[in-house]
Amino acid sequence: MNPTQASPSSAPTWPAGLTLGGQPFVPANDRIAVLGAGVMGPGIASVFAEHGFAVDLCDISEAAVERGMATLRESMQIKVELGLSSAASTARAIGRVTPRVGIAAALKSARLVIEAVPENREIKSSIYREVEASCTPDTVVWSNTSTMNVFVLAPPAVQSRLVVAHWFAPPHILPLVEVVGGPETAMVAVSECMAVLRALGKTPVKLEKFIPGFVVNRLQRALGHEAFHLIESGAISIENLDIAVRTSLAPRMQILGLMQRYDFTGLNLSLRNLEDPDIVDPPVNLAPEPLTRRVANGELGVTTGKGFYGYEGRSSLDMQRARDVKLWQVVIGLSDLLSDPKPL
Ligand SMILES: NC(=O)c1ccc[n+]([C@@H]2O[C@H](COP(=O)([O-])OP(=O)(O)OC[C@H]3O[C@@H](n4cnc5c(N)ncnc54)[C@H](O)[C@@H]3O)[C@@H](O)[C@H]2O)c1
């Protein structure tokens, strides 16, 4: 198990010698500004707070900040219930998070700014302008963008210290963070980001260059095209497709990833499978009917009580809690595989 992520009751330890912007980076001295308290910000804030950092969790309104703090408290409470942290250390961690309306005060004292605001060009651009104006020149900036090329949005003075660190929801549970620098990013900013993420118990993976959607979301998108084709063509029901994935791809990928599976299948057979003329790839359909019909009906998933499945009588928070409890069980059960994934 990676001791810095899911250690039971004691606060995780912080390794000596870590730097940010070339200077020592330690929980006792350094503040983190998390900008955006929506889906991602609170979870990211909680990971830093659990490791002893003071964190400012910022949003644009009192209501948004309060929602973010409620999300953060709820996610940390689940860890207490599962015996993954003690009530006392959790209370201390929550106490390290300061909710803030607006970002100006947080930027002034931040060593590290984490941008987790919506995927909107104007909003992200204005954040980077404020970072340039209010932060010290050595403040490091990590963006959680999913697709947007933030390197072209940031002013030149910020670009050398801007890194994309793309976490996965729920960010306090899933280990992967995709890391990529832009053309002007200092190499050391990327390597420091990787080291800090490892110290936070995460499993960072470095990309060699920026590509919209990065890697995992692109893979998921490719799989989604085929899944909707299979459903639309009547080959399988939604429920059975999920059973098939859960009982085959998911556990096997856990052990072999995607590429080592080819070695076990045999590359010659894999090539034959790809060339098989009987399997015709469907044309890419960006508006599959099973999706468009539900969106038109306002069936958006757990938030509305209905999506591909029904959630009547269960709130969105109930569903998130149910997901998080199961995910923690998987992450803890497979912690060796997840914290240091290696080929067989
Ligand atoms: N939701 C996911 O699963 C997910 C996963 C990985 C990455 N991301 C990326 O992370 C970023 C945030 O995503 P999210 O899902 O948390 O979005 P979200 O919409 O849930 O939350 C963003 C928050 O930022 C706040 N905000 C807007 N302008 C602001 C400003 N000027 N200052 C401070 N706060 C401001 C909004 O009020 C909102 O609460 C996006 O770039 C997204 O692509 C999202």
The ligand as a Gaussian input file, in Angstrom:
#p B3LYP/6-31G(d) Opt

LIG

0 1
 N      -15.799000      16.932000     -13.418000
 C      -14.859000      16.061000     -13.753000
 O      -15.075000      14.838000     -13.714000
 C      -13.493000      16.565000     -14.141000
 C      -12.439000      15.633000     -14.174000
 C      -11.151000      16.088000     -14.490000
 C      -10.949000      17.410000     -14.818000
 N      -11.999000      18.293000     -14.790000
 C      -11.695000      19.691000     -15.123000
 O      -11.556000      20.408000     -13.895000
 C      -12.019000      21.756000     -14.074000
 C      -13.153000      21.987000     -13.107000
 O      -14.146000      21.037000     -13.343000
 P      -15.363000      20.789000     -12.355000
 O      -16.070000      19.586000     -12.896000
 O      -14.901000      20.830000     -10.957000
 O      -16.228000      22.086000     -12.677000
 P      -17.459000      22.667000     -11.824000
 O      -18.249000      23.491000     -12.765000
 O      -18.121000      21.580000     -11.045000
 O      -16.727000      23.615000     -10.759000
 C      -16.029000      24.744000     -11.138000
 C      -16.239000      25.795000     -10.070000
 O      -15.449000      26.930000     -10.407000
 C      -16.167000      28.065000      -9.976000
 N      -15.661000      29.275000     -10.621000
 C      -16.048000      29.847000     -11.788000
 N      -15.347000      30.979000     -12.016000
 C      -14.502000      31.117000     -10.958000
 C      -13.545000      32.091000     -10.590000
 N      -13.289000      33.146000     -11.361000
 N      -12.874000      31.936000      -9.432000
 C      -13.121000      30.879000      -8.620000
 N      -14.032000      29.918000      -8.915000
 C      -14.710000      30.038000     -10.065000
 C      -17.613000      27.750000     -10.323000
 O      -18.502000      28.566000      -9.593000
 C      -17.686000      26.270000      -9.945000
 O      -18.150000      26.076000      -8.623000
 C      -12.420000      21.870000     -15.542000
 O      -11.345000      22.345000     -16.292000
 C      -12.735000      20.411000     -15.920000
 O      -12.591000      20.164000     -17.298000
 C      -13.257000      17.896000     -14.445000

